[in-house]
Amino acid sequence: MKSTDKTTNTNYWLKQNGLKPELLTAVDVELLQAQKIAHNLLKYHARLLGMNQAATLNNFLNAMMFGNKRRKITKQQCYKVMNIGTEVNRKVFKQYRLLNK
């Protein structure tokens, strides 16, 4: 497999998970983790989110799109997104456990 094929596959995977390949080295890890969590929650588990949670995730993703807004995102905002992800993960696990009894 050629190097360009690997890069293309990697970039495709990153875009599928809501990440921009060019931002990997430019932003903090917390921002990238929160962006991936927010993207996946809205994509796969939107039905488990409350209205305030969905709005928080959408606002976070919207801020991540623009450099000026991205620089203003604090780590507390990232942790808020990650906490929403943890809460939804617990709901998913609880549903899974109930189905497999």
DSSP file (Angstrom, degrees, kcal/mol; ACC not computed):
  #  RESIDUE AA STRUCTURE BP1 BP2  ACC     N-H-->O    O-->H-N    N-H-->O    O-->H-N    TCO  KAPPA ALPHA  PHI   PSI    X-CA   Y-CA   Z-CA
    1    1 A M              0   0    0      0, 0.0     2,-0.1     0, 0.0     0, 0.0   0.000 360.0 360.0 360.0 134.4    0.0    0.0    0.0
    2    2 A K     >  -     0   0    0      1,-0.1     4,-1.8     4,-0.0     5,-0.1  -0.316 360.0-116.8 -77.0 160.1    1.4    3.4   -0.9
    3    3 A S  H  > S+     0   0    0      1,-0.2     4,-2.4     2,-0.2     5,-0.2   0.869 116.0  54.0 -63.6 -37.8    1.9    6.2    1.5
    4    4 A T  H  > S+     0   0    0      1,-0.2     4,-2.4     2,-0.2    -1,-0.2   0.852 106.1  53.1 -67.6 -33.2   -0.7    8.4   -0.3
    5    5 A D  H  > S+     0   0    0      2,-0.2     4,-2.5     1,-0.2    -1,-0.2   0.907 109.8  48.0 -65.7 -41.4   -3.2    5.6    0.0
    6    6 A K  H  X S+     0   0    0     -4,-1.8     4,-2.6     2,-0.2    -2,-0.2   0.911 112.6  48.6 -64.8 -42.5   -2.6    5.4    3.8
    7    7 A T  H  X S+     0   0    0     -4,-2.4     4,-2.8     2,-0.2    -2,-0.2   0.911 111.9  49.2 -64.2 -41.9   -2.9    9.2    4.1
    8    8 A T  H  X S+     0   0    0     -4,-2.4     4,-2.2     2,-0.2    -2,-0.2   0.920 112.6  47.3 -63.4 -44.3   -6.1    9.2    2.1
    9    9 A N  H  X S+     0   0    0     -4,-2.5     4,-2.4     2,-0.2    -2,-0.2   0.905 113.3  48.9 -63.5 -41.9   -7.6    6.4    4.2
   10   10 A T  H  X S+     0   0    0     -4,-2.6     4,-2.6     2,-0.2    -2,-0.2   0.930 111.4  48.6 -64.2 -45.8   -6.5    8.2    7.4
   11   11 A N  H  X S+     0   0    0     -4,-2.8     4,-2.3     1,-0.2    -1,-0.2   0.885 110.9  51.7 -62.6 -38.2   -8.0   11.5    6.3
   12   12 A Y  H  X S+     0   0    0     -4,-2.2     4,-2.1    -5,-0.2    -1,-0.2   0.926 110.6  47.8 -63.2 -45.1  -11.2    9.8    5.3
   13   13 A W  H  X S+     0   0    0     -4,-2.4     4,-1.3     2,-0.2    -2,-0.2   0.913 111.3  50.8 -62.8 -42.8  -11.5    8.1    8.8
   14   14 A L  H  <>S+     0   0    0     -4,-2.6     5,-2.9     1,-0.2     3,-0.4   0.918 110.8  48.3 -61.4 -43.8  -10.8   11.4   10.5
   15   15 A K  H ><5S+     0   0    0     -4,-2.3     3,-1.5     1,-0.2    -1,-0.2   0.864 107.4  55.9 -65.8 -35.5  -13.5   13.2    8.5
   16   16 A Q  H 3<5S+     0   0    0     -4,-2.1    -1,-0.2     1,-0.3    -2,-0.2   0.788 108.5  49.1 -65.8 -26.2  -16.0   10.4    9.3
   17   17 A N  T 3<5S-     0   0    0     -4,-1.3    -1,-0.3    -3,-0.4    23,-0.2   0.197 124.3-103.3 -98.8  14.3  -15.3   11.0   13.0
   18   18 A G  T < 5S+     0   0    0     -3,-1.5     2,-0.4     1,-0.2    -3,-0.2   0.683  79.6 127.1  79.1  18.9  -15.8   14.8   12.7
   19   19 A L      < -     0   0    0     -5,-2.9    -1,-0.2    -6,-0.2    -2,-0.2  -0.853  55.4-134.7-112.2 145.8  -12.1   15.8   12.8
   20   20 A K    >   -     0   0    0     -2,-0.4     3,-1.7     1,-0.1     4,-0.4  -0.868  12.9-144.4 -96.2 124.7  -10.2   17.9   10.4
   21   21 A P  G >  S+     0   0    0      0, 0.0     3,-1.1     0, 0.0     4,-0.3   0.837  97.6  58.4 -58.2 -34.7   -6.8   16.4    9.5
   22   22 A E  G 3  S+     0   0    0      1,-0.2     3,-0.2     2,-0.1     4,-0.2   0.656 101.3  57.0 -72.4 -13.5   -5.1   19.8    9.3
   23   23 A L  G X> S+     0   0    0     -3,-1.7     4,-1.5     1,-0.2     3,-0.5   0.522  77.6  94.2 -92.9  -6.1   -6.0   20.6   12.9
   24   24 A L  T <4 S+     0   0    0     -3,-1.1    -1,-0.2    -4,-0.4    -2,-0.1   0.864  98.0  29.0 -57.2 -39.1   -4.4   17.5   14.5
   25   25 A T  T 34 S+     0   0    0     -4,-0.3    -1,-0.3    -3,-0.2    -2,-0.1   0.536 116.4  61.5 -97.9  -6.6   -1.2   19.3   15.3
   26   26 A A  T <4 S+     0   0    0     -3,-0.5     2,-0.3    -4,-0.2    -2,-0.2   0.669  99.9  48.0 -96.3 -18.0   -2.6   22.8   15.7
   27   27 A V  S  < S-     0   0    0     -4,-1.5    44,-0.0     1,-0.1    43,-0.0  -0.783  88.8 -87.9-124.7 166.0   -5.0   22.3   18.6
   28   28 A D     >  -     0   0    0     -2,-0.3     4,-1.6     1,-0.1     3,-0.2  -0.273  34.9-117.9 -69.0 155.8   -5.0   20.8   22.1
   29   29 A V  H  > S+     0   0    0      1,-0.2     4,-2.8     2,-0.2     5,-0.2   0.867 112.6  59.4 -62.3 -38.4   -5.9   17.1   22.6
   30   30 A E  H  > S+     0   0    0      1,-0.2     4,-2.6     2,-0.2    -1,-0.2   0.886 103.8  51.2 -60.8 -38.7   -8.9   18.0   24.8
   31   31 A L  H  > S+     0   0    0     -3,-0.2     4,-2.3     2,-0.2    -1,-0.2   0.918 111.8  46.6 -63.9 -43.2  -10.4   20.0   21.9
   32   32 A L  H  X S+     0   0    0     -4,-1.6     4,-2.4     2,-0.2    -2,-0.2   0.911 113.1  48.6 -66.5 -42.1  -10.0   17.1   19.5
   33   33 A Q  H  X S+     0   0    0     -4,-2.8     4,-2.4     1,-0.2    -2,-0.2   0.933 113.6  46.6 -63.2 -45.2  -11.4   14.6   22.0
   34   34 A A  H  X S+     0   0    0     -4,-2.6     4,-2.8    -5,-0.2     5,-0.2   0.875 111.1  52.7 -65.8 -36.7  -14.4   16.8   22.7
   35   35 A Q  H  X S+     0   0    0     -4,-2.3     4,-2.5    -5,-0.2    -1,-0.2   0.927 110.7  46.5 -64.7 -44.3  -15.0   17.4   19.0
   36   36 A K  H  X S+     0   0    0     -4,-2.4     4,-2.5     2,-0.2     5,-0.2   0.915 114.1  48.1 -64.0 -42.8  -15.0   13.7   18.3
   37   37 A I  H  X S+     0   0    0     -4,-2.4     4,-2.6     2,-0.2     5,-0.2   0.935 112.9  47.8 -63.1 -46.8  -17.3   12.9   21.2
   38   38 A A  H  X S+     0   0    0     -4,-2.8     4,-2.2     1,-0.2     5,-0.2   0.920 112.9  48.7 -61.7 -44.1  -19.7   15.7   20.2
   39   39 A H  H  X S+     0   0    0     -4,-2.5     4,-1.9    -5,-0.2    -1,-0.2   0.939 114.1  44.8 -61.6 -47.8  -19.8   14.6   16.6
   40   40 A N  H  X>S+     0   0    0     -4,-2.5     4,-2.8   -23,-0.2     5,-0.6   0.862 111.5  52.9 -68.5 -35.6  -20.4   11.0   17.5
   41   41 A L  H  X5S+     0   0    0     -4,-2.6     4,-1.9    -5,-0.2    -1,-0.2   0.937 113.1  43.3 -64.1 -45.0  -23.1   11.8   20.0
   42   42 A L  H  <5S+     0   0    0     -4,-2.2     4,-0.3    -5,-0.2    -2,-0.2   0.833 118.8  45.5 -69.3 -30.5  -25.0   13.9   17.6
   43   43 A K  H  <5S+     0   0    0     -4,-1.9    -2,-0.2    -5,-0.2    -1,-0.2   0.901 130.7  15.0 -79.1 -42.0  -24.6   11.3   14.8
   44   44 A Y  H  <5S+     0   0    0     -4,-2.8    -3,-0.2    -5,-0.2    -2,-0.2   0.703 133.2  31.3-110.2 -24.0  -25.4    8.1   16.7
   45   45 A H    ><< +     0   0    0     -4,-1.9     3,-1.5    -5,-0.6     4,-0.3  -0.028  67.3 127.4-130.6  31.9  -27.1    9.0   20.0
   46   46 A A  G >  S+     0   0    0     -4,-0.3     3,-1.3     1,-0.3    -1,-0.1   0.815  71.3  63.4 -61.3 -30.3  -29.1   12.2   19.3
   47   47 A R  G 3  S+     0   0    0      1,-0.3    -1,-0.3    -3,-0.1    -2,-0.1   0.730  99.9  53.7 -68.6 -20.3  -32.3   10.6   20.7
   48   48 A L  G <  S+     0   0    0     -3,-1.5     2,-0.3    -7,-0.2    -1,-0.3   0.456  92.2  94.9 -91.7  -1.9  -30.7   10.2   24.1
   49   49 A L  S <  S-     0   0    0     -3,-1.3     2,-0.1    -4,-0.3    35,-0.0  -0.668  70.4-131.2 -93.2 144.3  -29.8   13.9   24.4
   50   50 A G     >  -     0   0    0     -2,-0.3     4,-2.6     1,-0.1     5,-0.2  -0.390  33.3-103.3 -78.7 168.5  -31.8   16.5   26.1
   51   51 A M  H  > S+     0   0    0      1,-0.2     4,-2.3     2,-0.2     5,-0.2   0.913 122.6  48.2 -62.6 -42.2  -32.5   19.8   24.3
   52   52 A N  H  > S+     0   0    0      2,-0.2     4,-2.3     1,-0.2    -1,-0.2   0.888 112.0  50.0 -65.4 -38.1  -29.9   21.7   26.3
   53   53 A Q  H  > S+     0   0    0      2,-0.2     4,-2.4     1,-0.2    -2,-0.2   0.927 110.9  48.3 -66.2 -44.8  -27.3   19.0   25.8
   54   54 A A  H  X S+     0   0    0     -4,-2.6     4,-2.6     1,-0.2    -2,-0.2   0.903 112.2  49.7 -62.4 -40.8  -27.9   18.9   22.0
   55   55 A A  H  X S+     0   0    0     -4,-2.3     4,-2.6    -5,-0.2    -1,-0.2   0.903 109.8  51.3 -64.9 -40.6  -27.6   22.7   21.9
   56   56 A T  H  X S+     0   0    0     -4,-2.3     4,-2.2     2,-0.2    -2,-0.2   0.924 112.1  46.1 -61.1 -45.0  -24.4   22.6   23.9
   57   57 A L  H  X S+     0   0    0     -4,-2.4     4,-2.6     2,-0.2     5,-0.2   0.911 113.3  48.9 -66.1 -42.3  -22.8   20.0   21.5
   58   58 A N  H  X S+     0   0    0     -4,-2.6     4,-2.4     2,-0.2    -2,-0.2   0.907 111.7  49.4 -63.9 -41.4  -24.0   22.0   18.4
   59   59 A N  H  X S+     0   0    0     -4,-2.6     4,-2.2     2,-0.2    -1,-0.2   0.894 111.2  50.3 -63.9 -39.3  -22.6   25.2   19.8
   60   60 A F  H  X S+     0   0    0     -4,-2.2     4,-1.9     2,-0.2    -2,-0.2   0.943 112.3  45.7 -63.8 -47.5  -19.3   23.5   20.6
   61   61 A L  H  X S+     0   0    0     -4,-2.6     4,-0.8     1,-0.2    -2,-0.2   0.880 111.7  52.9 -63.8 -37.0  -19.0   22.0   17.1
   62   62 A N  H >X S+     0   0    0     -4,-2.4     3,-0.7     1,-0.2     4,-0.5   0.908 109.2  48.8 -64.5 -41.3  -19.9   25.4   15.6
   63   63 A A  H >< S+     0   0    0     -4,-2.2     3,-0.8     1,-0.2     7,-0.2   0.836 105.5  59.0 -66.8 -32.4  -17.2   27.1   17.6
   64   64 A M  H 3< S+     0   0    0     -4,-1.9    -1,-0.2     1,-0.2    -2,-0.2   0.720  94.9  65.9 -69.4 -20.2  -14.7   24.4   16.4
   65   65 A M  H << S+     0   0    0     -4,-0.8     2,-0.4    -3,-0.7    -1,-0.2   0.800  98.2  56.1 -71.5 -28.3  -15.3   25.3   12.8
   66   66 A F  S <X S-     0   0    0     -3,-0.8     4,-2.8    -4,-0.5     5,-0.2  -0.899  73.9-140.5-117.0 134.4  -13.8   28.8   13.1
   67   67 A G  H  > S+     0   0    0     -2,-0.4     4,-2.0     1,-0.2     5,-0.1   0.862 101.3  50.8 -59.2 -42.0  -10.3   29.7   14.3
   68   68 A N  H  > S+     0   0    0      1,-0.2     4,-0.6     2,-0.2    -1,-0.2   0.922 116.1  41.1 -65.1 -43.3  -11.3   32.8   16.2
   69   69 A K  H >4 S+     0   0    0      1,-0.2     3,-0.8     2,-0.2     4,-0.5   0.869 111.1  58.1 -70.6 -36.5  -14.0   30.9   18.1
   70   70 A R  H >< S+     0   0    0     -4,-2.8     3,-1.1     1,-0.3    -2,-0.2   0.880 101.4  55.1 -62.1 -38.9  -11.9   27.8   18.5
   71   71 A R  H 3< S+     0   0    0     -4,-2.0    -1,-0.3     1,-0.2    -2,-0.2   0.742 104.6  55.2 -66.9 -22.0   -9.2   29.8   20.4
   72   72 A K  T << S+     0   0    0     -3,-0.8     2,-0.3    -4,-0.6    -1,-0.2   0.541  80.3 110.4 -88.8  -7.6  -11.8   31.0   22.9
   73   73 A I    <   -     0   0    0     -3,-1.1     2,-0.2    -4,-0.5   -42,-0.1  -0.522  59.0-148.8 -71.3 130.0  -12.9   27.5   23.8
   74   74 A T     >  -     0   0    0     -2,-0.3     4,-1.5     1,-0.1     3,-0.2  -0.513  24.2-113.5 -95.0 165.4  -11.9   26.7   27.4
   75   75 A K  H  > S+     0   0    0      1,-0.2     4,-2.6     2,-0.2     5,-0.2   0.820 116.6  62.0 -66.4 -30.0  -11.0   23.3   28.8
   76   76 A Q  H  > S+     0   0    0      1,-0.2     4,-1.9     2,-0.2    -1,-0.2   0.879 102.5  50.4 -63.2 -37.2  -14.1   23.5   31.0
   77   77 A Q  H  > S+     0   0    0     -3,-0.2     4,-1.8     2,-0.2    -1,-0.2   0.888 110.1  50.2 -67.0 -37.9  -16.2   23.6   27.9
   78   78 A C  H  X S+     0   0    0     -4,-1.5     4,-2.3     1,-0.2    -2,-0.2   0.923 110.5  49.3 -63.9 -43.5  -14.4   20.6   26.6
   79   79 A Y  H  X S+     0   0    0     -4,-2.6     4,-2.5     1,-0.2    -2,-0.2   0.845 106.5  56.5 -66.5 -32.8  -15.0   18.8   29.9
   80   80 A K  H  X S+     0   0    0     -4,-1.9     4,-1.9     2,-0.2    -1,-0.2   0.917 108.9  46.6 -62.7 -42.8  -18.7   19.7   29.7
   81   81 A V  H  X S+     0   0    0     -4,-1.8     4,-2.0     1,-0.2    -2,-0.2   0.911 112.6  49.9 -64.3 -42.5  -18.9   18.0   26.3
   82   82 A M  H  X S+     0   0    0     -4,-2.3     4,-2.1     1,-0.2    -2,-0.2   0.870 108.5  52.8 -65.7 -36.1  -17.0   15.0   27.6
   83   83 A N  H  X S+     0   0    0     -4,-2.5     4,-2.3     2,-0.2    -1,-0.2   0.875 107.1  51.8 -66.7 -37.0  -19.3   14.8   30.7
   84   84 A I  H  X S+     0   0    0     -4,-1.9     4,-2.4     2,-0.2    -2,-0.2   0.914 109.2  51.5 -62.2 -41.4  -22.3   14.8   28.3
   85   85 A G  H  X S+     0   0    0     -4,-2.0     4,-2.3     1,-0.2    -2,-0.2   0.894 109.1  49.6 -61.3 -40.9  -20.7   11.9   26.5
   86   86 A T  H  X S+     0   0    0     -4,-2.1     4,-2.0     2,-0.2    -1,-0.2   0.909 110.6  50.3 -64.1 -42.8  -20.2   10.0   29.7
   87   87 A E  H  X S+     0   0    0     -4,-2.3     4,-1.7     1,-0.2    -2,-0.2   0.913 112.7  45.4 -63.1 -43.6  -23.8   10.5   30.7
   88   88 A V  H  X S+     0   0    0     -4,-2.4     4,-2.5     1,-0.2    -1,-0.2   0.878 109.3  56.4 -68.3 -37.0  -25.1    9.3   27.3
   89   89 A N  H  X S+     0   0    0     -4,-2.3     4,-2.5     1,-0.2    -1,-0.2   0.892 106.1  50.8 -60.8 -39.7  -22.7    6.3   27.4
   90   90 A R  H  X S+     0   0    0     -4,-2.0     4,-2.4     2,-0.2    -1,-0.2   0.901 109.7  50.1 -64.0 -40.4  -24.2    5.3   30.8
   91   91 A K  H  X S+     0   0    0     -4,-1.7     4,-2.3     2,-0.2    -2,-0.2   0.913 111.0  49.0 -63.3 -42.4  -27.7    5.5   29.2
   92   92 A V  H  X S+     0   0    0     -4,-2.5     4,-2.5     1,-0.2    -2,-0.2   0.923 112.2  48.0 -63.6 -44.3  -26.6    3.3   26.3
   93   93 A F  H  X S+     0   0    0     -4,-2.5     4,-2.6     1,-0.2    -1,-0.2   0.894 110.1  52.4 -64.3 -39.0  -25.0    0.7   28.6
   94   94 A K  H  X S+     0   0    0     -4,-2.4     4,-2.1     2,-0.2    -1,-0.2   0.911 111.0  46.9 -63.4 -42.6  -28.1    0.7   30.7
   95   95 A Q  H  X S+     0   0    0     -4,-2.3     4,-2.0     2,-0.2    -2,-0.2   0.912 112.2  50.7 -63.7 -42.5  -30.3    0.0   27.7
   96   96 A Y  H  X S+     0   0    0     -4,-2.5     4,-1.5     1,-0.2    -2,-0.2   0.906 110.1  49.8 -61.5 -42.9  -27.9   -2.7   26.5
   97   97 A R  H  < S+     0   0    0     -4,-2.6    -1,-0.2     1,-0.2    -2,-0.2   0.890 109.8  50.9 -65.0 -40.1  -28.0   -4.4   29.9
   98   98 A L  H >< S+     0   0    0     -4,-2.1     3,-0.9     1,-0.2    -1,-0.2   0.857 109.4  51.1 -66.0 -35.1  -31.8   -4.3   29.9
   99   99 A L  H 3< S+     0   0    0     -4,-2.0    -1,-0.2     1,-0.2    -2,-0.2   0.812 109.5  50.5 -70.9 -29.8  -32.0   -5.9   26.5
  100  100 A N  T 3<        0   0    0     -4,-1.5    -1,-0.2     1,-0.2    -2,-0.2   0.167 360.0 360.0 -99.1  18.7  -29.6   -8.7   27.4
  101  101 A K    <         0   0    0     -3,-0.9    -1,-0.2    -5,-0.1    -2,-0.1   0.475 360.0 360.0 -79.4 360.0  -31.3   -9.9   30.6
